[in-house]
Amino acid sequence: IKLMDIESTQMLGAYGFLARVFGEFEKHKLSVDVLASSEVSVSLTLDKKQKDAEIDGLMRDLGSCAKVTCHKDRSILTLITDVGRSSEVLATVFRVFSTCGIKVEMMSQGASKVNISFIVKDESLERAILELHKCFFEETCSVEPFKPEAGRNKTLL
């Protein structure tokens, strides 16, 4: 897949900016798979079937209102987890990734709250899958899996 980052201070506190951005996606007939956004940026993935000429046109058109970068050779790794365990699963995942030198370039949680997607470089995907499989299915994790302390699941606020 390709990872696209769209950054603009015009997004901050503005309405209509995302409509403009996604209007350009429609114009260029490009569909988005995974999405993450913040106050001044949007990151998203485009699959390999999408035409480079359309992606280049989109980047050119968005260039007037945003800084747009596109990174090739990325992969999506999606975990499906119980919502009640998502924090401990994520804690273990990030410990594994940190130990293995796997850099997460983007992450997104689906509206259902059970799927969490990570965008990593293609070259890191196989190791990420193997190491996470060891932790969650083989009990031979390269790190100590996160275990919440008894009685610590109360809100601290």
BELRA-V874586 format. One record per backbone hydrogen bond with DSSP energy under -1.0 kcal/mol. NH is the residue of the N-H (numbers start at 1). CO is the residue of the C=O. If there is no record, write none. Layout:
nh->NH co->CO
nh->NH co->CO
This chain:
nh->2 co->46
nh->3 co->71
nh->4 co->44
nh->5 co->69
nh->6 co->42
nh->7 co->67
nh->8 co->40
nh->11 co->8
nh->14 co->11
nh->20 co->16
nh->21 co->17
nh->22 co->18
nh->23 co->19
nh->24 co->20
nh->25 co->21
nh->26 co->22
nh->27 co->23
nh->28 co->24
nh->29 co->26
nh->30 co->25
nh->33 co->45
nh->36 co->43
nh->38 co->41
nh->42 co->6
nh->43 co->36
nh->44 co->4
nh->45 co->34
nh->46 co->2
nh->50 co->47
nh->55 co->51
nh->56 co->52
nh->57 co->53
nh->58 co->54
nh->59 co->55
nh->60 co->56
nh->61 co->57
nh->62 co->58
nh->63 co->59
nh->65 co->62
nh->66 co->62
nh->67 co->7
nh->69 co->5
nh->71 co->3
nh->74 co->1
nh->75 co->120
nh->77 co->118
nh->79 co->116
nh->81 co->114
nh->85 co->82
nh->86 co->83
nh->89 co->85
nh->90 co->86
nh->91 co->87
nh->92 co->88
nh->93 co->89
nh->94 co->90
nh->95 co->91
nh->96 co->92
nh->97 co->93
nh->98 co->94
nh->99 co->95
nh->100 co->96
nh->102 co->97
nh->105 co->119
nh->108 co->117
nh->110 co->115
nh->113 co->110
nh->116 co->79
nh->117 co->108
nh->118 co->77
nh->119 co->106
nh->120 co->75
nh->122 co->73
nh->124 co->121
nh->125 co->122
nh->128 co->124
nh->129 co->125
nh->130 co->126
nh->131 co->127
nh->132 co->128
nh->133 co->129
nh->134 co->130
nh->135 co->131
nh->136 co->132
nh->137 co->133
nh->138 co->133
nh->140 co->134
nh->152 co->149
